[in-house]
Amino acid sequence: MRKIIVLSFISLDGVMQAPGGPKEDTSGGFKYGGWTSPYFEEAAGKIMQKQMKSADLLLGRKTFEIFASYWPEHTDYWPGINDVTKYVLSKTLKKSDWKNSVFLKNVASIKKLKNSNGSDIQVHGSGELIQLLLKNDLVDELWLKFHPVTLGKGKKLFNSGTIPAAFTLTESSVTPVGVIFANYKRSGKVKTGNMGA
């Protein structure tokens, strides 16, 4: 069985929309695209390159199209990106010139992929896909990058797809500008009890 790992840039108030650039995702009138750039420095870059290891990718259509227009020509920063398999969940997109792109139609095909043999599967961006994965309890790990900024509105990482679930912190670090890298793995159901009992 393969692990599905969600990697996400997130604001303190839970927004994940358009971290990379002003025009990345303006849906809903979002005006703060590129909000991570003031916090990107050498320490963050080193951690990011370590996280962007050679793993297959699972992407939503919008993120796939953004990636396909940029990453094939920028392999110096993400070695192996052209060689790994890019699985894309899409009802409309059926082919791409980007090599090793495979198109999936539904949750059943994601479950089949998860139960196959192979590398870990990383999910970048892909807000709607993440909601679907969370709703169907298919996320094994969350690798989150909390940025010291609040945005007030925008697409949230934990939204309508979130189910009650417990996670355990496996690794963490803080950059000099205050970005918290925190990796969590799924550890079962939510436990409840009385404080001090």
Backbone as CSV, one residue per row, in Angstrom:
resi,resn,N_x,N_y,N_z,CA_x,CA_y,CA_z,C_x,C_y,C_z
1,MET,0.839,-1.192,0.000,0.000,0.000,0.000,0.877,1.244,0.000
2,ARG,0.463,2.236,-0.774,1.229,3.471,-0.905,0.660,4.546,0.020
3,LYS,1.544,5.401,0.537,1.089,6.498,1.386,0.722,7.698,0.517
4,ILE,-0.361,8.368,0.881,-0.713,9.642,0.249,-0.347,10.749,1.225
5,ILE,0.535,11.642,0.778,1.055,12.724,1.617,0.618,14.057,1.030
6,VAL,-0.092,14.852,1.824,-0.529,16.181,1.402,0.507,17.198,1.868
7,LEU,1.066,17.956,0.934,2.002,19.041,1.245,1.295,20.355,0.957
8,SER,1.243,21.230,1.958,0.475,22.448,1.745,1.085,23.640,2.464
9,PHE,1.096,24.778,1.766,1.398,26.071,2.376,0.097,26.548,3.007
10,ILE,0.178,27.052,4.232,-1.046,27.431,4.924,-0.821,28.693,5.759
11,SER,-1.801,29.582,5.740,-1.730,30.786,6.576,-2.168,30.413,7.992
12,LEU,-1.960,31.307,8.941,-2.359,31.024,10.316,-3.856,30.821,10.458
13,ASP,-4.631,31.426,9.560,-6.083,31.232,9.617,-6.569,30.157,8.637
14,GLY,-5.656,29.303,8.201,-6.039,28.103,7.463,-6.192,28.220,5.969
15,VAL,-5.819,29.362,5.373,-5.974,29.553,3.927,-4.807,28.904,3.188
16,MET,-5.134,28.212,2.091,-4.112,27.577,1.258,-4.110,28.112,-0.180
17,GLN,-5.026,29.017,-0.491,-5.238,29.479,-1.862,-4.076,30.323,-2.381
18,ALA,-3.642,30.018,-3.588,-2.689,30.824,-4.360,-1.458,31.277,-3.587
19,PRO,-0.699,30.341,-3.014,0.496,30.769,-2.285,1.631,31.237,-3.191
20,GLY,1.626,30.781,-4.449,2.795,30.993,-5.295,2.862,32.256,-6.116
21,GLY,1.714,32.820,-6.518,1.779,33.994,-7.385,0.447,34.713,-7.486
22,PRO,0.463,35.987,-7.881,-0.741,36.820,-7.932,-1.852,36.270,-8.814
23,LYS,-1.506,35.589,-9.900,-2.527,35.110,-10.838,-2.788,33.609,-10.726
24,GLU,-2.222,32.978,-9.716,-2.340,31.524,-9.568,-3.792,31.074,-9.418
25,ASP,-4.548,31.738,-8.556,-5.958,31.385,-8.343,-6.673,32.601,-7.755
26,THR,-7.359,33.326,-8.601,-8.073,34.534,-8.161,-9.559,34.268,-7.935
27,SER,-9.973,32.996,-7.972,-11.387,32.681,-7.796,-11.896,33.201,-6.456
28,GLY,-13.172,33.595,-6.455,-13.771,34.162,-5.247,-13.263,35.563,-4.949
29,GLY,-12.604,36.188,-5.934,-12.068,37.526,-5.732,-10.829,37.566,-4.853
30,PHE,-10.104,36.446,-4.775,-8.912,36.374,-3.918,-7.828,37.319,-4.436
31,LYS,-7.340,38.205,-3.569,-6.407,39.265,-3.964,-4.985,39.085,-3.445
32,TYR,-4.729,38.007,-2.722,-3.443,37.910,-2.025,-2.528,36.830,-2.593
33,GLY,-2.697,36.488,-3.857,-1.851,35.478,-4.469,-0.375,35.795,-4.321
34,GLY,0.411,34.790,-3.976,1.844,34.975,-3.762,2.189,35.337,-2.329
35,TRP,1.279,35.092,-1.405,1.468,35.502,-0.010,2.620,34.807,0.693
36,THR,3.157,33.715,0.139,4.296,33.039,0.779,5.638,33.679,0.424
37,SER,5.699,34.426,-0.673,7.000,34.899,-1.176,7.794,35.758,-0.179
38,PRO,7.172,36.601,0.648,7.990,37.372,1.602,8.692,36.495,2.642
39,TYR,8.256,35.242,2.783,8.804,34.369,3.813,9.708,33.283,3.248
40,PHE,9.951,33.327,1.932,10.767,32.296,1.313,12.223,32.726,1.339
41,GLU,13.019,32.001,2.101,14.446,32.292,2.176,15.212,30.980,2.181
42,GLU,16.519,31.044,2.378,17.373,29.876,2.187,16.956,28.671,3.027
43,ALA,16.648,28.903,4.304,16.279,27.777,5.178,15.025,27.071,4.668
44,ALA,14.020,27.850,4.265,12.788,27.265,3.734,13.071,26.514,2.439
45,GLY,13.913,27.096,1.583,14.253,26.458,0.310,14.903,25.100,0.497
46,LYS,15.789,24.981,1.493,16.466,23.704,1.741,15.477,22.639,2.210
47,ILE,14.564,23.038,3.093,13.573,22.069,3.575,12.649,21.656,2.433
48,MET,12.245,22.638,1.625,11.358,22.339,0.498,12.014,21.363,-0.480
49,GLN,13.279,21.581,-0.799,13.948,20.684,-1.747,14.044,19.268,-1.187
50,LYS,14.223,19.144,0.118,14.248,17.829,0.751,12.874,17.171,0.621
51,GLN,11.801,17.959,0.793,10.454,17.406,0.709,10.055,17.053,-0.722
52,MET,10.617,17.742,-1.692,10.264,17.502,-3.097,11.117,16.375,-3.661
53,LYS,11.111,15.271,-2.931,11.886,14.103,-3.329,11.205,13.426,-4.511
54,SER,11.847,12.418,-5.000,11.293,11.698,-6.136,10.138,10.807,-5.680
55,ALA,8.932,11.315,-5.827,7.723,10.579,-5.480,6.696,10.852,-6.565
56,ASP,5.811,9.902,-6.798,4.732,10.148,-7.743,3.828,11.244,-7.190
57,LEU,3.107,11.909,-8.077,2.237,13.008,-7.687,0.779,12.675,-7.976
58,LEU,-0.106,13.172,-7.139,-1.543,13.116,-7.361,-2.032,14.554,-7.309
59,LEU,-2.599,15.030,-8.419,-2.953,16.443,-8.545,-4.369,16.617,-9.068
60,GLY,-4.975,17.726,-8.668,-6.222,18.130,-9.282,-5.934,18.775,-10.624
61,ARG,-6.948,18.949,-11.445,-6.738,19.469,-12.795,-6.083,20.845,-12.816
62,LYS,-6.569,21.777,-11.996,-6.030,23.144,-12.024,-4.555,23.166,-11.642
63,THR,-4.208,22.456,-10.569,-2.803,22.415,-10.146,-1.956,21.732,-11.205
64,PHE,-2.468,20.657,-11.799,-1.721,19.973,-12.849,-1.412,20.929,-14.007
65,GLU,-2.387,21.712,-14.425,-2.171,22.634,-15.541,-1.135,23.700,-15.188
66,ILE,-1.152,24.185,-13.947,-0.141,25.154,-13.503,1.235,24.496,-13.508
67,PHE,1.328,23.287,-12.950,2.600,22.566,-12.899,3.119,22.270,-14.302
68,ALA,2.230,21.799,-15.188,2.641,21.408,-16.541,3.153,22.589,-17.354
69,SER,2.698,23.794,-17.012,3.160,24.975,-17.745,4.494,25.509,-17.209
70,TYR,4.934,25.003,-16.061,6.153,25.545,-15.440,7.252,24.498,-15.211
71,TRP,6.921,23.403,-14.529,7.954,22.507,-14.037,8.746,21.743,-15.093
72,PRO,8.183,21.382,-16.235,9.011,20.640,-17.205,10.299,21.359,-17.594
73,GLU,10.297,22.686,-17.522,11.483,23.461,-17.897,12.301,23.923,-16.691
74,HIS,11.926,23.499,-15.477,12.617,23.963,-14.268,13.043,22.789,-13.385
75,THR,13.603,21.775,-14.007,13.984,20.574,-13.263,15.225,20.786,-12.403
76,ASP,15.911,21.912,-12.572,17.071,22.184,-11.723,16.644,22.318,-10.261
77,TYR,15.435,22.835,-10.006,14.945,22.990,-8.643,14.172,21.751,-8.187
78,TRP,13.561,21.034,-9.102,12.795,19.826,-8.741,13.261,18.676,-9.624
79,PRO,14.454,18.128,-9.330,14.974,17.020,-10.137,14.015,15.834,-10.122
80,GLY,13.811,15.229,-11.266,12.969,14.049,-11.357,11.500,14.330,-11.600
81,ILE,11.089,15.594,-11.586,9.670,15.928,-11.750,9.122,15.422,-13.083
82,ASN,9.944,15.417,-14.117,9.469,14.941,-15.416,9.381,13.414,-15.481
83,ASP,10.124,12.737,-14.611,10.195,11.284,-14.674,9.163,10.575,-13.810
84,VAL,8.724,11.222,-12.714,7.737,10.568,-11.856,6.383,10.544,-12.560
85,THR,5.504,9.670,-12.099,4.154,9.616,-12.664,3.298,10.696,-12.031
86,LYS,2.616,11.465,-12.873,1.693,12.497,-12.424,0.273,11.965,-12.622
87,TYR,-0.387,11.600,-11.523,-1.778,11.144,-11.581,-2.667,12.372,-11.429
88,VAL,-3.633,12.517,-12.312,-4.467,13.714,-12.338,-5.931,13.318,-12.230
89,LEU,-6.616,13.852,-11.211,-8.048,13.611,-11.091,-8.773,14.694,-11.873
90,SER,-9.447,14.296,-12.935,-10.136,15.269,-13.782,-11.284,14.618,-14.531
91,LYS,-12.386,15.352,-14.613,-13.521,14.888,-15.408,-13.415,15.369,-16.849
92,THR,-12.589,16.392,-17.073,-12.530,17.003,-18.404,-11.208,16.759,-19.131
93,LEU,-10.104,16.742,-18.420,-8.792,16.584,-19.036,-8.492,15.099,-19.205
94,LYS,-8.068,14.711,-20.413,-7.833,13.290,-20.671,-6.430,12.987,-21.191
95,LYS,-5.672,14.028,-21.591,-4.315,13.781,-22.076,-3.465,15.034,-21.891
96,SER,-2.151,14.821,-21.955,-1.200,15.913,-21.788,0.090,15.574,-22.517
97,ASP,0.819,16.593,-22.927,2.128,16.391,-23.534,3.205,16.128,-22.484
98,TRP,2.892,16.424,-21.219,3.861,16.198,-20.154,3.973,14.708,-19.918
99,LYS,5.171,14.173,-20.096,5.333,12.715,-20.032,4.963,12.161,-18.658
100,ASN,4.545,10.909,-18.660,4.164,10.174,-17.456,2.956,10.781,-16.748
101,SER,2.023,11.306,-17.515,0.774,11.828,-16.952,-0.332,10.795,-17.156
102,VAL,-1.009,10.463,-16.061,-2.075,9.465,-16.076,-3.328,10.108,-15.494
103,PHE,-4.462,9.917,-16.153,-5.689,10.598,-15.735,-6.646,9.633,-15.043
104,LEU,-7.131,10.069,-13.887,-8.052,9.288,-13.066,-9.425,9.957,-13.088
105,LYS,-10.473,9.144,-12.907,-11.827,9.682,-13.031,-12.571,9.843,-11.722
106,ASN,-12.210,9.047,-10.685,-13.033,9.058,-9.478,-12.261,8.563,-8.254
107,VAL,-12.945,8.565,-7.100,-12.341,8.126,-5.841,-11.939,6.663,-5.907
108,ALA,-12.734,5.846,-6.570,-12.405,4.416,-6.683,-11.044,4.219,-7.340
109,SER,-10.734,5.017,-8.354,-9.436,4.884,-9.025,-8.295,5.356,-8.125
110,ILE,-8.571,6.331,-7.243,-7.547,6.773,-6.278,-7.307,5.672,-5.253
111,LYS,-8.370,5.031,-4.780,-8.232,3.932,-3.816,-7.435,2.781,-4.425
112,LYS,-7.699,2.483,-5.681,-6.957,1.424,-6.371,-5.474,1.793,-6.469
113,LEU,-5.197,3.055,-6.788,-3.819,3.536,-6.865,-3.142,3.422,-5.499
114,LYS,-3.813,3.836,-4.452,-3.267,3.785,-3.096,-2.943,2.348,-2.687
115,ASN,-3.737,1.398,-3.132,-3.531,0.000,-2.779,-2.550,-0.725,-3.694
116,SER,-1.930,-0.002,-4.608,-0.954,-0.607,-5.518,0.451,-0.528,-4.914
117,ASN,1.419,-1.089,-5.603,2.815,-1.007,-5.184,3.471,0.191,-5.845
118,GLY,4.412,0.810,-5.143,5.128,1.941,-5.713,5.566,2.915,-4.645
119,SER,6.017,4.076,-5.085,6.521,5.106,-4.178,5.374,5.767,-3.418
120,ASP,5.748,6.602,-2.447,4.757,7.470,-1.818,4.150,8.351,-2.902
121,ILE,2.968,8.881,-2.615,2.283,9.758,-3.559,2.091,11.110,-2.881
122,GLN,2.630,12.166,-3.491,2.516,13.500,-2.921,1.407,14.297,-3.605
123,VAL,0.677,15.055,-2.789,-0.365,15.949,-3.295,0.067,17.373,-2.990
124,HIS,0.214,18.184,-4.026,0.568,19.601,-3.882,-0.610,20.433,-4.373
125,GLY,-0.849,21.590,-3.722,-1.966,22.441,-4.152,-3.262,21.651,-4.105
126,SER,-4.025,21.693,-5.190,-5.164,20.779,-5.392,-6.195,20.814,-4.265
127,GLY,-6.681,22.006,-3.934,-7.598,22.183,-2.817,-8.835,21.311,-2.862
128,GLU,-9.501,21.229,-4.011,-10.716,20.407,-4.114,-10.396,18.922,-3.981
129,LEU,-9.291,18.502,-4.556,-8.866,17.109,-4.440,-8.582,16.768,-2.981
130,ILE,-7.913,17.663,-2.263,-7.610,17.411,-0.853,-8.892,17.216,-0.056
131,GLN,-9.922,18.025,-0.335,-11.199,17.856,0.374,-11.769,16.456,0.128
132,LEU,-11.662,15.988,-1.095,-12.149,14.650,-1.450,-11.345,13.572,-0.724
133,LEU,-10.029,13.740,-0.663,-9.171,12.770,0.018,-9.471,12.734,1.511
134,LEU,-9.628,13.905,2.129,-9.937,13.964,3.556,-11.293,13.321,3.850
135,LYS,-12.269,13.633,3.029,-13.621,13.096,3.213,-13.632,11.574,3.160
136,ASN,-12.759,10.993,2.329,-12.714,9.539,2.158,-11.596,8.880,2.968
137,ASP,-11.025,9.630,3.910,-9.994,9.123,4.815,-8.832,8.479,4.060
138,LEU,-8.337,9.182,3.054,-7.252,8.658,2.219,-5.916,9.362,2.445
139,VAL,-5.872,10.297,3.402,-4.630,11.034,3.671,-3.862,10.334,4.782
140,ASP,-2.640,9.914,4.489,-1.789,9.248,5.477,-0.920,10.234,6.244
141,GLU,-0.459,11.280,5.560,0.406,12.265,6.210,0.074,13.659,5.697
142,LEU,0.301,14.649,6.573,0.180,16.066,6.226,1.532,16.717,6.474
143,TRP,2.112,17.324,5.455,3.353,18.079,5.594,2.984,19.544,5.385
144,LEU,2.818,20.266,6.475,2.281,21.620,6.420,3.374,22.661,6.655
145,LYS,3.193,23.790,5.997,4.111,24.917,6.130,3.287,26.124,6.570
146,PHE,3.247,26.376,7.889,2.461,27.472,8.449,3.239,28.776,8.313
147,HIS,2.616,29.764,7.679,3.252,31.065,7.474,2.667,32.091,8.442
148,PRO,3.498,32.995,8.957,3.040,33.963,9.957,2.246,35.121,9.345
149,VAL,1.097,34.759,8.778,0.240,35.756,8.127,-1.200,35.255,8.203
150,THR,-2.143,36.175,8.364,-3.559,35.832,8.255,-4.098,36.517,7.009
151,LEU,-5.013,35.851,6.312,-5.519,36.362,5.037,-7.007,36.711,5.070
152,GLY,-7.706,36.268,6.084,-9.105,36.668,6.238,-10.094,35.889,5.404
153,LYS,-9.746,35.634,4.145,-10.631,34.833,3.305,-9.801,34.083,2.284
154,GLY,-10.435,33.092,1.676,-9.748,32.260,0.704,-10.062,30.800,0.948
155,LYS,-9.619,29.955,0.037,-9.878,28.518,0.162,-9.085,27.960,1.335
156,LYS,-9.773,27.195,2.175,-9.171,26.639,3.386,-8.678,25.221,3.149
157,LEU,-7.590,24.879,3.817,-7.086,23.514,3.733,-8.092,22.552,4.359
158,PHE,-8.559,22.880,5.552,-9.531,22.029,6.232,-10.896,22.675,6.082
159,ASN,-11.689,22.124,5.180,-12.967,22.726,4.840,-14.044,21.651,4.888
160,SER,-14.864,21.600,3.876,-16.030,20.718,3.878,-15.697,19.233,3.839
161,GLY,-14.487,18.877,3.452,-14.145,17.460,3.366,-13.579,16.870,4.641
162,THR,-13.288,17.704,5.624,-12.588,17.238,6.818,-13.463,16.359,7.706
163,ILE,-12.915,15.216,8.097,-13.584,14.321,9.043,-12.765,14.315,10.337
164,PRO,-13.366,13.919,11.468,-12.584,13.807,12.698,-11.480,12.766,12.525
165,ALA,-10.246,13.136,12.824,-9.101,12.225,12.689,-7.971,12.731,13.572
166,ALA,-7.192,11.808,14.101,-6.043,12.167,14.929,-4.758,12.011,14.125
167,PHE,-3.804,12.899,14.395,-2.499,12.866,13.741,-1.409,12.995,14.792
168,THR,-0.232,12.462,14.484,0.923,12.553,15.374,2.019,13.346,14.673
169,LEU,2.613,14.291,15.380,3.714,15.070,14.832,4.940,14.177,14.700
170,THR,5.531,14.139,13.489,6.706,13.294,13.251,7.982,14.095,13.040
171,GLU,7.838,15.347,12.623,9.011,16.183,12.356,8.575,17.635,12.337
172,SER,9.439,18.527,12.845,9.100,19.948,12.787,10.371,20.792,12.800
173,SER,10.265,21.975,12.233,11.349,22.953,12.270,10.755,24.331,12.010
174,VAL,11.490,25.351,12.436,11.042,26.730,12.266,12.153,27.503,11.569
175,THR,11.802,28.237,10.522,12.797,29.038,9.808,13.017,30.359,10.545
176,PRO,14.103,31.068,10.255,14.378,32.343,10.924,13.269,33.389,10.757
177,VAL,12.491,33.305,9.671,11.411,34.284,9.471,10.075,33.796,10.026
178,GLY,10.075,32.636,10.689,8.880,32.189,11.393,7.970,31.226,10.668
179,VAL,8.417,30.620,9.568,7.612,29.589,8.906,7.808,28.281,9.673
180,ILE,6.697,27.670,10.080,6.750,26.410,10.823,6.486,25.256,9.864
181,PHE,7.468,24.396,9.706,7.309,23.166,8.939,6.912,22.081,9.929
182,ALA,5.751,21.469,9.731,5.272,20.446,10.653,4.711,19.272,9.854
183,ASN,5.292,18.090,10.085,4.836,16.871,9.415,4.053,16.019,10.409
184,TYR,2.881,15.556,9.970,2.016,14.745,10.809,1.662,13.456,10.078
185,LYS,1.519,12.369,10.836,1.019,11.131,10.238,-0.293,10.756,10.914
186,ARG,-1.152,10.114,10.147,-2.470,9.687,10.633,-2.264,8.685,11.744
187,SER,-2.970,8.875,12.866,-2.747,7.992,14.008,-4.033,7.449,14.621
188,GLY,-5.110,7.467,13.883,-6.334,6.858,14.384,-7.475,7.840,14.540
189,LYS,-8.366,7.502,15.452,-9.568,8.305,15.676,-9.330,9.358,16.742
190,VAL,-10.173,10.361,16.758,-10.096,11.411,17.771,-10.484,10.826,19.114
191,LYS,-9.663,11.106,20.137,-9.952,10.648,21.495,-10.491,11.827,22.294
192,THR,-11.428,11.563,23.171,-11.974,12.616,24.015,-11.842,12.229,25.477
193,GLY,-12.001,13.197,26.357,-11.902,12.947,27.782,-12.030,14.248,28.541
194,ASN,-11.902,14.196,29.835,-11.994,15.379,30.683,-10.599,15.866,31.026
195,MET,-10.388,17.177,30.957,-9.096,17.733,31.334,-8.886,17.549,32.824
196,GLY,-7.703,17.119,33.179,-7.356,16.952,34.581,-7.926,15.675,35.196
197,ALA,-8.596,14.860,34.397,-9.198,13.631,34.945,-8.176,12.517,34.977
